[in-house]
Amino acid sequence: MADWSGMTVVCMASGPSLTPADAELVRQWRQAADDRRVVVTNNTYQLAPWADVLYAMDRKWWEVMRPQFTGERLTAVHDVPGVPCSSSPKGGNSGSGAVLLAAHRGAAKIIMLGYDCQVGAGGARHWHGDHKKPLGNAVSLPKFYGQFRADARRITGVEVVNCSRATALDMYPLGILEDELGQSSGAQAEHCYWRSNIELDHLTPRGKRFPEIGLFEALREACAGSVFEVGCGDGRLSPAFDPAAYVGMDVNPAALAKARRNNPLHQYVEEWQQANTVLAYTVLLHVPDAKLPAMIKQLKKYPRIVIGEIMGRRWRKPGIPPVFNRERAEYEALLGPVSQVIRVPYPHYSTHLELCVWH
């Protein structure tokens, strides 16, 4: 058995969100160092013929496809001619089996890509379109979530990050592929987005400057003393606070310039400042799961923490920028029991936003 101890392994499944561009990012990452491996499942070898391992559990798939793949080929059954049966634990499906294979071989970190486990646009079930008969097309899709959850319990001592551009899986932390591959250069759209978006069209639903009802009153109730707002954008919330007791921070120079024009009496900076209250309003939902603990550690330096967002993982979505809404309990796991919750009506989404206070 190959020894992947301490390595980072990318597992690429066949979900409809997988793209040739993502495969190319992984190829460049793989070729940059020898302590990395890539496992592909089923037809994804066609996007990544350079991968280290092709893993597929379905006997019929091997018989029909007869893949021309020069790397290591593995399956989970014993009677596929010319394809060894892996000694790793058998997963509920090929995608989960690939993750178990990487863990079994000693990987320190596993990055998942193409693990949608849901139907994509136009009913797509794979990035490559539908299989032709006699192969099926993810007919077991309703079972995938339960299979992944069960298999996740079998993995210990390994960091697993799901970087799929769209996914229904919530048992692993979500991440951004470029970040996890260490390729978050200015050329990557998701990473330069927050700094370079001049239009500032991400701040509120299009055409709605204040879609929340009673927001300023709720903010003044939640915050106490001096306020330091992280991710203040164009200063939309600044008027809720006394200019003498408020500082806003953002990484986007265009946003800060607009904030200073809109609110000339308020102060705006690009570095962290001390205050009685730190406010993160619809900011943490743009922080990937893997990076959240470091952000929370920074917030915990303040006597009072206020986090505002629409709570619930069902609001998560990929894209530019991706959105990582969480359950309130996930924040409580990092910060302790919440001291106060103020609900703010948000009619645009037919729900409410929560201002959660810790002090």
C-alpha positions as CSV (number, residue, x, y, z in Angstrom):
1,M,0.0,0.0,0.0
2,A,1.3,3.5,-0.9
3,D,2.2,5.6,2.1
4,W,0.8,9.1,2.0
5,S,1.6,10.0,5.5
6,G,1.5,13.8,6.1
7,M,0.5,14.5,2.6
8,T,-2.4,16.7,1.3
9,V,-4.7,14.8,-1.1
10,V,-7.3,16.3,-3.5
11,C,-10.2,14.0,-4.1
12,M,-12.2,15.0,-7.3
13,A,-15.6,13.5,-7.8
14,S,-18.0,14.0,-10.8
15,G,-20.5,16.6,-9.5
16,P,-21.9,19.1,-12.0
17,S,-20.1,22.0,-10.4
18,L,-16.6,20.6,-11.3
19,T,-15.0,22.5,-14.2
20,P,-11.9,22.1,-16.4
21,A,-10.6,25.4,-14.8
22,D,-10.7,23.8,-11.4
23,A,-9.0,20.7,-12.7
24,E,-6.3,22.8,-14.1
25,L,-5.7,24.5,-10.8
26,V,-5.3,21.1,-9.1
27,R,-3.0,20.0,-11.9
28,Q,-0.7,23.0,-11.3
29,W,-0.8,22.4,-7.6
30,R,0.0,18.7,-8.0
31,Q,3.0,19.3,-10.3
32,A,4.5,21.9,-7.9
33,A,5.6,19.4,-5.3
34,D,6.0,15.7,-4.8
35,D,4.3,15.5,-1.3
36,R,0.8,15.8,-2.9
37,R,-1.6,13.4,-4.4
38,V,-4.8,13.5,-6.5
39,V,-7.6,10.9,-6.5
40,V,-10.3,11.0,-9.2
41,T,-13.5,9.0,-9.3
42,N,-15.2,7.6,-12.4
43,N,-15.3,9.8,-15.5
44,T,-13.3,12.6,-13.8
45,Y,-10.1,10.9,-15.0
46,Q,-11.1,12.5,-18.4
47,L,-10.5,15.9,-16.8
48,A,-7.4,14.8,-14.9
49,P,-5.6,12.0,-16.8
50,W,-2.5,13.1,-14.8
51,A,-4.1,12.1,-11.4
52,D,-2.3,9.6,-9.2
53,V,-5.3,7.3,-8.6
54,L,-8.5,6.5,-10.4
55,Y,-11.1,5.0,-8.0
56,A,-14.5,3.6,-8.9
57,M,-16.7,1.2,-7.0
58,D,-19.1,0.3,-9.8
59,R,-18.2,-2.9,-11.6
60,K,-20.4,-2.1,-14.5
61,W,-18.6,1.2,-15.0
62,W,-15.3,-0.5,-15.4
63,E,-16.7,-3.0,-17.9
64,V,-18.4,-0.3,-20.0
65,M,-15.9,2.5,-19.8
66,R,-12.6,0.6,-20.0
67,P,-10.7,3.7,-19.1
68,Q,-7.3,4.4,-20.6
69,F,-5.6,5.6,-17.4
70,T,-1.9,5.3,-16.7
71,G,-1.9,5.9,-13.0
72,E,-3.0,3.6,-10.2
73,R,-6.5,2.1,-10.7
74,L,-8.5,0.8,-7.7
75,T,-12.0,-0.5,-7.0
76,A,-13.9,-1.8,-4.0
77,V,-15.0,-5.1,-5.5
78,H,-12.9,-8.2,-6.1
79,D,-13.8,-9.3,-9.6
80,V,-12.9,-6.4,-11.9
81,P,-10.3,-7.8,-14.4
82,G,-7.0,-6.0,-14.2
83,V,-8.2,-3.6,-11.4
84,P,-7.0,-4.3,-7.9
85,C,-9.4,-4.2,-5.0
86,S,-8.4,-1.5,-2.5
87,S,-7.5,-2.5,1.0
88,S,-9.1,0.8,2.3
89,P,-12.5,0.7,3.9
90,K,-15.3,0.5,1.4
91,G,-17.4,3.7,1.3
92,G,-21.1,4.1,0.6
93,N,-20.2,5.4,-2.9
94,S,-17.2,6.1,-5.0
95,G,-16.7,9.7,-3.9
96,S,-16.8,8.8,-0.2
97,G,-14.6,5.7,-0.9
98,A,-12.0,8.0,-2.4
99,V,-11.9,10.1,0.8
100,L,-11.6,6.9,2.9
101,L,-8.8,5.8,0.6
102,A,-6.8,9.0,1.2
103,A,-7.4,8.8,4.9
104,H,-6.4,5.1,5.0
105,R,-3.1,5.9,3.3
106,G,-2.2,8.4,5.9
107,A,-3.1,11.8,4.4
108,A,-2.9,14.7,6.8
109,K,-5.4,16.8,4.8
110,I,-8.0,15.9,2.2
111,I,-9.6,18.5,-0.1
112,M,-12.9,17.5,-1.7
113,L,-13.9,18.9,-5.1
114,G,-16.9,18.1,-7.3
115,Y,-18.8,16.6,-4.3
116,D,-22.1,18.3,-5.1
117,C,-24.4,15.4,-4.0
118,Q,-27.3,17.4,-5.5
119,V,-28.8,18.0,-8.9
120,G,-27.3,20.9,-10.7
121,A,-28.6,23.4,-13.2
122,G,-30.9,21.9,-15.8
123,G,-31.1,18.6,-13.9
124,A,-27.4,17.8,-14.4
125,R,-26.0,15.0,-12.2
126,H,-22.4,15.0,-13.5
127,W,-20.0,17.6,-15.0
128,H,-19.8,15.4,-18.1
129,G,-23.5,15.0,-18.8
130,D,-25.5,11.8,-18.5
131,H,-24.0,8.4,-18.9
132,K,-25.3,6.3,-21.8
133,K,-27.1,3.1,-21.0
134,P,-26.4,0.6,-19.5
135,L,-24.8,2.9,-16.9
136,G,-27.1,4.8,-14.5
137,N,-26.9,8.4,-13.6
138,A,-26.5,8.9,-9.8
139,V,-29.7,6.9,-9.2
140,S,-28.6,6.5,-5.6
141,L,-28.3,10.3,-5.1
142,P,-31.0,10.4,-2.3
143,K,-28.8,8.0,-0.3
144,F,-25.5,9.9,-0.8
145,Y,-25.9,12.3,2.2
146,G,-26.5,9.5,4.7
147,Q,-23.6,7.6,3.2
148,F,-21.2,10.5,3.5
149,R,-22.4,11.2,7.1
150,A,-21.8,7.6,8.1
151,D,-18.4,7.4,6.4
152,A,-17.3,10.7,8.0
153,R,-17.5,9.1,11.4
154,R,-14.9,6.6,10.3
155,I,-12.3,9.3,9.6
156,T,-10.2,10.5,12.6
157,G,-7.1,12.6,12.8
158,V,-7.4,14.0,9.3
159,E,-8.4,17.5,8.2
160,V,-11.1,17.3,5.6
161,V,-12.2,20.4,3.7
162,N,-15.0,20.4,1.2
163,C,-14.1,22.9,-1.6
164,S,-16.9,21.9,-4.0
165,R,-18.3,24.9,-5.8
166,A,-21.8,23.7,-4.9
167,T,-22.6,21.0,-2.3
168,A,-25.3,19.6,-0.2
169,L,-22.8,18.1,2.3
170,D,-22.4,19.8,5.7
171,M,-20.4,17.2,7.7
172,Y,-17.1,18.7,6.6
173,P,-16.0,22.3,6.8
174,L,-16.4,24.3,3.6
175,G,-13.4,26.0,2.0
176,I,-12.4,27.9,-1.1
177,L,-10.2,25.9,-3.5
178,E,-7.7,28.5,-4.2
179,D,-7.1,29.2,-0.5
180,E,-6.6,25.6,0.3
181,L,-4.2,25.0,-2.6
182,G,-2.3,28.1,-1.7
183,Q,-3.0,29.7,-5.0
184,S,-5.0,32.7,-3.9
185,S,-3.3,35.2,-6.2
186,G,-4.8,38.4,-7.5
187,A,-5.8,36.5,-10.6
188,Q,-8.3,34.4,-8.7
189,A,-11.7,36.1,-8.9
190,E,-13.1,34.9,-5.5
191,H,-10.1,36.2,-3.7
192,C,-9.6,39.6,-5.3
193,Y,-13.4,40.2,-5.2
194,W,-13.6,41.8,-1.8
195,R,-10.7,44.1,-2.5
196,S,-11.4,45.1,-6.1
197,N,-15.2,45.2,-6.4
198,I,-15.7,48.9,-7.3
199,E,-19.4,48.6,-7.9
200,L,-20.0,47.5,-4.3
201,D,-23.0,45.5,-5.5
202,H,-22.5,42.9,-2.8
203,L,-23.6,45.0,0.1
204,T,-27.4,44.6,0.0
205,P,-29.9,43.0,-2.4
206,R,-29.8,45.0,-5.6
207,G,-31.7,48.3,-5.3
208,K,-32.4,48.0,-1.6
209,R,-30.1,50.1,0.6
210,F,-31.8,49.0,3.8
211,P,-33.8,45.8,3.3
212,E,-33.9,45.2,7.1
213,I,-36.6,46.8,9.3
214,G,-35.6,48.6,12.4
215,L,-31.9,47.8,11.9
216,F,-30.4,51.0,13.4
217,E,-32.4,50.7,16.6
218,A,-31.4,47.0,16.9
219,L,-27.7,47.8,16.4
220,R,-27.8,50.5,19.1
221,E,-29.4,48.0,21.5
222,A,-26.8,45.3,20.7
223,C,-23.7,47.4,20.9
224,A,-22.3,49.2,23.9
225,G,-19.6,51.9,24.3
226,S,-17.2,52.4,21.4
227,V,-17.8,50.3,18.3
228,F,-15.4,48.8,15.9
229,E,-17.1,47.5,12.8
230,V,-15.3,44.8,10.8
231,G,-16.2,44.8,7.1
232,C,-17.9,48.2,7.2
233,G,-18.2,48.4,3.4
234,D,-19.3,51.8,2.2
235,G,-20.4,52.9,5.7
236,R,-24.0,51.8,5.4
237,L,-24.4,51.2,9.1
238,S,-22.2,54.0,10.4
239,P,-25.0,56.5,10.9
240,A,-26.4,54.3,13.6
241,F,-23.5,55.3,15.8
242,D,-22.0,58.4,17.3
243,P,-19.1,59.4,15.1
244,A,-17.0,60.0,18.2
245,A,-17.4,56.4,19.3
246,Y,-17.2,54.5,16.0
247,V,-14.5,53.2,13.7
248,G,-15.1,51.1,10.6
249,M,-12.6,48.8,8.8
250,D,-12.7,47.3,5.4
251,V,-10.2,45.8,2.9
252,N,-11.8,47.5,-0.1
253,P,-10.2,50.9,-0.8
254,A,-13.2,51.9,-3.0
255,A,-15.6,51.0,-0.2
256,L,-13.6,53.1,2.3
257,A,-13.5,56.0,0.0
258,K,-17.2,55.9,-0.5
259,A,-17.8,55.5,3.3
260,R,-15.7,58.7,3.9
261,R,-17.7,60.6,1.4
262,N,-21.0,59.4,2.8
263,N,-20.1,59.9,6.5
264,P,-17.3,62.5,6.7
265,L,-17.5,62.7,10.6
266,H,-16.9,59.0,11.0
267,Q,-13.5,57.3,11.0
268,Y,-12.4,54.5,8.7
269,V,-9.3,52.4,8.7
270,E,-7.7,49.3,7.2
271,E,-6.2,47.9,10.4
272,W,-7.8,46.5,13.6
273,Q,-8.6,49.0,16.4
274,Q,-9.5,48.6,20.0
275,A,-13.1,49.3,21.1
276,N,-15.7,48.2,23.7
277,T,-17.7,46.4,21.0
278,V,-16.6,44.6,17.8
279,L,-19.4,44.4,15.2
280,A,-19.3,41.8,12.4
281,Y,-22.5,42.4,10.4
282,T,-23.1,39.9,7.5
283,V,-19.3,39.5,7.4
284,L,-18.5,36.1,8.9
285,L,-20.8,34.4,6.4
286,H,-18.1,35.2,3.9
287,V,-15.4,33.5,5.9
288,P,-14.8,29.8,5.0
289,D,-15.3,27.3,7.7
290,A,-11.6,26.4,7.8
291,K,-10.7,30.0,8.5
292,L,-13.4,30.8,11.0
293,P,-11.5,29.8,14.2
294,A,-8.7,32.3,13.4
295,M,-11.3,35.1,12.8
296,I,-13.1,34.2,16.1
297,K,-9.8,34.3,18.0
298,Q,-9.4,37.9,16.8
299,L,-13.0,38.9,17.8
300,K,-12.5,37.4,21.3
301,K,-10.0,40.2,22.1
302,Y,-13.0,42.6,22.5
303,P,-15.2,42.8,25.6
304,R,-18.4,42.6,23.6
305,I,-19.0,40.8,20.3
306,V,-22.0,41.3,18.0
307,I,-22.5,39.0,15.0
308,G,-25.3,39.7,12.6
309,E,-26.5,37.4,9.9
310,I,-29.3,35.3,8.7
311,M,-28.7,32.1,10.6
312,G,-29.0,28.6,9.1
313,R,-26.9,26.5,6.7
314,R,-29.8,26.3,4.2
315,W,-28.8,29.9,3.1
316,R,-25.4,28.8,2.0
317,K,-24.5,29.1,-1.7
318,P,-21.5,29.0,-3.9
319,G,-20.5,31.7,-6.4
320,I,-18.5,34.9,-6.3
321,P,-18.5,35.6,-3.5
322,P,-19.5,32.3,-1.9
323,V,-21.7,32.4,1.2
324,F,-21.2,30.4,4.4
325,N,-24.2,31.0,6.6
326,R,-24.1,29.0,9.8
327,E,-26.3,27.9,12.6
328,R,-26.1,30.0,15.7
329,A,-25.0,26.9,17.6
330,E,-21.8,26.8,15.5
331,Y,-20.9,30.3,16.8
332,E,-21.8,29.3,20.3
333,A,-19.4,26.3,20.0
334,L,-16.6,28.8,19.5
335,L,-17.7,31.7,21.7
336,G,-19.9,30.1,24.4
337,P,-23.6,30.7,25.1
338,V,-25.0,33.8,23.5
339,S,-26.0,36.5,25.9
340,Q,-28.7,38.2,23.8
341,V,-30.4,37.7,20.5
342,I,-32.2,40.5,18.7
343,R,-34.2,39.6,15.6
344,V,-34.4,42.0,12.8
345,P,-37.1,41.5,10.1
346,Y,-35.7,40.9,6.6
347,P,-38.7,40.9,4.2
348,H,-36.6,40.6,1.1
349,Y,-35.9,36.9,2.0
350,S,-39.1,36.4,4.0
351,T,-37.2,35.8,7.2
352,H,-35.3,37.6,10.0
353,L,-31.7,38.4,10.7
354,E,-30.2,37.8,14.1
355,L,-28.0,40.1,16.0
356,C,-26.2,37.8,18.5
357,V,-24.4,39.4,21.4
358,W,-21.6,37.9,23.5
359,H,-20.1,39.8,26.5
